[in-house]
């Protein structure tokens, strides 16, 4: 599974919802796999998994950040 945790997200209402995410000119379809409960550390956050494993929209940026640490 290739996925991500997104913060400060609005408009997502249910687990299982398919959404499009875009980063610069790259766009891919993801599925919501969890939504942070109100009044918890995860409030306002969601977890997503890609529906297009060959199309990871932020892979290069993450690889650079990991290598710098």
Buried (B, 14 or more C-beta within 10 A) or exposed (E): EBBBEBEEBEEBEEEEBEBEBEEEEEEBEBBBBBBBEEEEEBEBBBBBBBBEEEEBBBEEEEEEEEEEE
